[in-house]
């Protein structure tokens, strides 16, 4: 697990005259976050079980970010209240993801927000409901902040891999059974409809 104390922005720049080369992967581990404006990058996270990925993208500034959080509330971390790894929790990691994107030129009103994960992979009987609790906590945080969710692929019992193409804003979700598919936002790509 990567202990990333700030949602570190990528400083890589696009190469002049570059051809259609494979995108440069920026891997987000569990309890981690990445934000970049590099159009040649793709931000990817693997093995989302009950964890949730929050993908954000601004179609004007072309800034994208991805958070992979594990638990809904940092209050369970009695020693530090989530300060040791704020990206582990929805309530501390989500605001940091958005603030870092704003620092790179993203604007709240233009953000395309998509969610994936929140499955019951280990807890098939639903005793702990971590995935459902993660999803409910995140939706509440976003609702209180006035942030619209444009698409989501949550729940079920399978893990997922998510990748965000920063240059285009396309988000892909891959599961073990149904392969990879694009998770399209329910809005115009120019940011209209928010």
ZAKEDO-865561 format. One record per residue (C-alpha): y, x, z negated; residue number from 1; residue in three letters; chain. Coordinates in steps of 0.2 Angstrom, whole numbers. Each point is the difference from the previous one (the first is absolute). Layout:
% residues N
ATOM | v | u | w | k | r | c
ATOM | Y | X | Z | NUM | ala | A;
...
//
This chain:
% residues 194
ATOM | v | u | w | k | r | c
ATOM | 0 | 0 | 0 | 1 | unk | A;
ATOM | 17 | 7 | 5 | 2 | unk | A;
ATOM | 13 | 0 | -15 | 3 | unk | A;
ATOM | 16 | -3 | 10 | 4 | unk | A;
ATOM | 14 | -2 | -12 | 5 | unk | A;
ATOM | 12 | -7 | 14 | 6 | unk | A;
ATOM | -4 | -8 | 16 | 7 | unk | A;
ATOM | 3 | 16 | 9 | 8 | unk | A;
ATOM | 8 | -2 | 17 | 9 | unk | A;
ATOM | -7 | 10 | 15 | 10 | unk | A;
ATOM | 12 | 12 | 7 | 11 | unk | A;
ATOM | -9 | 3 | 17 | 12 | unk | A;
ATOM | 11 | -4 | 15 | 13 | unk | A;
ATOM | -6 | -6 | 17 | 14 | unk | A;
ATOM | -2 | 14 | 13 | 15 | unk | A;
ATOM | 11 | -1 | 16 | 16 | unk | A;
ATOM | -9 | -4 | 15 | 17 | unk | A;
ATOM | -17 | -4 | -9 | 18 | unk | A;
ATOM | -13 | -9 | 10 | 19 | unk | A;
ATOM | -11 | -13 | -7 | 20 | unk | A;
ATOM | -10 | 11 | -12 | 21 | unk | A;
ATOM | -10 | -7 | -14 | 22 | unk | A;
ATOM | 11 | -6 | -15 | 23 | unk | A;
ATOM | 1 | 12 | -15 | 24 | unk | A;
ATOM | -9 | -8 | -15 | 25 | unk | A;
ATOM | 9 | -1 | -17 | 26 | unk | A;
ATOM | -14 | -5 | -12 | 27 | unk | A;
ATOM | 4 | -11 | -15 | 28 | unk | A;
ATOM | -13 | 2 | -14 | 29 | unk | A;
ATOM | -3 | -12 | -14 | 30 | unk | A;
ATOM | 15 | -2 | -11 | 31 | unk | A;
ATOM | 11 | 8 | 13 | 32 | unk | A;
ATOM | 14 | -4 | 12 | 33 | unk | A;
ATOM | 8 | 8 | 16 | 34 | unk | A;
ATOM | 16 | -5 | 10 | 35 | unk | A;
ATOM | 5 | 8 | 16 | 36 | unk | A;
ATOM | 12 | -2 | 15 | 37 | unk | A;
ATOM | -11 | 11 | 11 | 38 | unk | A;
ATOM | -5 | -10 | 15 | 39 | unk | A;
ATOM | -15 | 11 | 4 | 40 | unk | A;
ATOM | -8 | -3 | -17 | 41 | unk | A;
ATOM | -12 | -13 | -6 | 42 | unk | A;
ATOM | -2 | -4 | -18 | 43 | unk | A;
ATOM | -18 | -4 | -5 | 44 | unk | A;
ATOM | -9 | -4 | -16 | 45 | unk | A;
ATOM | -19 | -2 | -2 | 46 | unk | A;
ATOM | -12 | -10 | -11 | 47 | unk | A;
ATOM | 11 | -14 | -5 | 48 | unk | A;
ATOM | -12 | -10 | -11 | 49 | unk | A;
ATOM | 9 | -10 | -14 | 50 | unk | A;
ATOM | 15 | 11 | 3 | 51 | unk | A;
ATOM | 14 | -6 | 12 | 52 | unk | A;
ATOM | 10 | 9 | 13 | 53 | unk | A;
ATOM | 18 | -5 | 2 | 54 | unk | A;
ATOM | 6 | 5 | 18 | 55 | unk | A;
ATOM | 19 | -1 | 4 | 56 | unk | A;
ATOM | 9 | 3 | 16 | 57 | unk | A;
ATOM | 18 | -1 | 6 | 58 | unk | A;
ATOM | 0 | -4 | 19 | 59 | unk | A;
ATOM | 18 | 7 | 1 | 60 | unk | A;
ATOM | 0 | 16 | -10 | 61 | unk | A;
ATOM | -19 | 3 | 4 | 62 | unk | A;
ATOM | -4 | 4 | -18 | 63 | unk | A;
ATOM | -17 | -4 | -6 | 64 | unk | A;
ATOM | -8 | 1 | -17 | 65 | unk | A;
ATOM | -17 | -3 | -8 | 66 | unk | A;
ATOM | -5 | -3 | -18 | 67 | unk | A;
ATOM | -18 | 0 | -6 | 68 | unk | A;
ATOM | 1 | -7 | -18 | 69 | unk | A;
ATOM | -15 | -3 | -11 | 70 | unk | A;
ATOM | 5 | -12 | -14 | 71 | unk | A;
ATOM | 13 | -14 | -3 | 72 | unk | A;
ATOM | 9 | 6 | -15 | 73 | unk | A;
ATOM | 5 | 16 | -7 | 74 | unk | A;
ATOM | 0 | -7 | -18 | 75 | unk | A;
ATOM | -19 | 5 | -1 | 76 | unk | A;
ATOM | 6 | 18 | 0 | 77 | unk | A;
ATOM | 5 | 0 | -18 | 78 | unk | A;
ATOM | 3 | 19 | -1 | 79 | unk | A;
ATOM | 13 | 1 | 14 | 80 | unk | A;
ATOM | 3 | -18 | 6 | 81 | unk | A;
ATOM | -4 | 6 | 18 | 82 | unk | A;
ATOM | 12 | 14 | 0 | 83 | unk | A;
ATOM | -14 | 13 | 3 | 84 | unk | A;
ATOM | -5 | -8 | 16 | 85 | unk | A;
ATOM | 11 | -15 | 5 | 86 | unk | A;
ATOM | -9 | -3 | 16 | 87 | unk | A;
ATOM | -16 | -5 | -9 | 88 | unk | A;
ATOM | 9 | -17 | -5 | 89 | unk | A;
ATOM | 7 | -14 | 10 | 90 | unk | A;
ATOM | 15 | -2 | -12 | 91 | unk | A;
ATOM | 6 | 18 | 1 | 92 | unk | A;
ATOM | -6 | 6 | 17 | 93 | unk | A;
ATOM | 6 | -14 | 11 | 94 | unk | A;
ATOM | 19 | 2 | -5 | 95 | unk | A;
ATOM | -2 | 19 | 3 | 96 | unk | A;
ATOM | -7 | -3 | 17 | 97 | unk | A;
ATOM | 15 | -11 | 5 | 98 | unk | A;
ATOM | 13 | 11 | -8 | 99 | unk | A;
ATOM | -7 | 15 | 10 | 100 | unk | A;
ATOM | 0 | -9 | 16 | 101 | unk | A;
ATOM | 18 | -6 | -3 | 102 | unk | A;
ATOM | 5 | 19 | -3 | 103 | unk | A;
ATOM | -6 | 4 | 17 | 104 | unk | A;
ATOM | 10 | -14 | 9 | 105 | unk | A;
ATOM | -11 | -15 | -2 | 106 | unk | A;
ATOM | 8 | -17 | -4 | 107 | unk | A;
ATOM | -8 | -13 | -10 | 108 | unk | A;
ATOM | 5 | -15 | 11 | 109 | unk | A;
ATOM | -9 | 9 | 15 | 110 | unk | A;
ATOM | -16 | 6 | -8 | 111 | unk | A;
ATOM | -17 | -6 | 6 | 112 | unk | A;
ATOM | -11 | -2 | -15 | 113 | unk | A;
ATOM | -19 | -1 | 2 | 114 | unk | A;
ATOM | -14 | 1 | -13 | 115 | unk | A;
ATOM | -18 | 4 | 0 | 116 | unk | A;
ATOM | -14 | 2 | -13 | 117 | unk | A;
ATOM | -3 | -9 | -16 | 118 | unk | A;
ATOM | -19 | -2 | 3 | 119 | unk | A;
ATOM | -13 | -3 | -13 | 120 | unk | A;
ATOM | -11 | 14 | 5 | 121 | unk | A;
ATOM | -8 | 5 | -17 | 122 | unk | A;
ATOM | 4 | -16 | -9 | 123 | unk | A;
ATOM | -9 | -12 | 11 | 124 | unk | A;
ATOM | -2 | -13 | -14 | 125 | unk | A;
ATOM | 19 | 0 | -2 | 126 | unk | A;
ATOM | 0 | 4 | -18 | 127 | unk | A;
ATOM | 15 | 12 | 0 | 128 | unk | A;
ATOM | 8 | -6 | 16 | 129 | unk | A;
ATOM | 10 | 16 | 2 | 130 | unk | A;
ATOM | 3 | -3 | 19 | 131 | unk | A;
ATOM | 6 | -18 | -4 | 132 | unk | A;
ATOM | 11 | 6 | -14 | 133 | unk | A;
ATOM | 7 | 14 | 10 | 134 | unk | A;
ATOM | 4 | -12 | 14 | 135 | unk | A;
ATOM | 8 | -13 | -11 | 136 | unk | A;
ATOM | 11 | 14 | -9 | 137 | unk | A;
ATOM | 6 | 7 | 16 | 138 | unk | A;
ATOM | 5 | -17 | 7 | 139 | unk | A;
ATOM | 9 | -4 | -15 | 140 | unk | A;
ATOM | 10 | 17 | 0 | 141 | unk | A;
ATOM | 4 | -2 | 19 | 142 | unk | A;
ATOM | 5 | -18 | -3 | 143 | unk | A;
ATOM | 12 | 4 | -14 | 144 | unk | A;
ATOM | 8 | 14 | 11 | 145 | unk | A;
ATOM | 2 | -12 | 14 | 146 | unk | A;
ATOM | -12 | 9 | 11 | 147 | unk | A;
ATOM | -10 | -10 | 13 | 148 | unk | A;
ATOM | -18 | 5 | 4 | 149 | unk | A;
ATOM | -3 | -1 | 19 | 150 | unk | A;
ATOM | -19 | 2 | 0 | 151 | unk | A;
ATOM | -14 | 3 | -11 | 152 | unk | A;
ATOM | -19 | 4 | 0 | 153 | unk | A;
ATOM | -5 | -2 | -18 | 154 | unk | A;
ATOM | -15 | -6 | -10 | 155 | unk | A;
ATOM | -18 | 0 | 5 | 156 | unk | A;
ATOM | -13 | 12 | -5 | 157 | unk | A;
ATOM | 2 | 15 | 12 | 158 | unk | A;
ATOM | 10 | 15 | -1 | 159 | unk | A;
ATOM | 13 | 4 | 13 | 160 | unk | A;
ATOM | 9 | 15 | 8 | 161 | unk | A;
ATOM | 18 | -3 | 5 | 162 | unk | A;
ATOM | 11 | 10 | 12 | 163 | unk | A;
ATOM | 18 | -2 | 5 | 164 | unk | A;
ATOM | 7 | 7 | 16 | 165 | unk | A;
ATOM | 18 | 5 | -5 | 166 | unk | A;
ATOM | 7 | 1 | 17 | 167 | unk | A;
ATOM | -5 | -18 | 5 | 168 | unk | A;
ATOM | -3 | -8 | -17 | 169 | unk | A;
ATOM | -18 | -6 | 6 | 170 | unk | A;
ATOM | -11 | -2 | -15 | 171 | unk | A;
ATOM | -19 | 1 | 2 | 172 | unk | A;
ATOM | -13 | -5 | -13 | 173 | unk | A;
ATOM | -18 | 5 | 1 | 174 | unk | A;
ATOM | -15 | -7 | -9 | 175 | unk | A;
ATOM | -18 | 5 | -1 | 176 | unk | A;
ATOM | -6 | -15 | 10 | 177 | unk | A;
ATOM | 14 | -6 | 11 | 178 | unk | A;
ATOM | 7 | 16 | 6 | 179 | unk | A;
ATOM | 18 | 4 | 3 | 180 | unk | A;
ATOM | 13 | -13 | 4 | 181 | unk | A;
ATOM | 19 | -1 | 0 | 182 | unk | A;
ATOM | 8 | -10 | -14 | 183 | unk | A;
ATOM | 15 | -7 | 9 | 184 | unk | A;
ATOM | 16 | -6 | -8 | 185 | unk | A;
ATOM | 5 | -18 | 1 | 186 | unk | A;
ATOM | 18 | 4 | 6 | 187 | unk | A;
ATOM | 9 | 8 | 15 | 188 | unk | A;
ATOM | -1 | 19 | 2 | 189 | unk | A;
ATOM | 19 | 1 | 0 | 190 | unk | A;
ATOM | 1 | -5 | -18 | 191 | unk | A;
ATOM | 5 | -18 | 3 | 192 | unk | A;
ATOM | -7 | -14 | -10 | 193 | unk | A;
ATOM | 3 | 7 | -17 | 194 | unk | A;
//
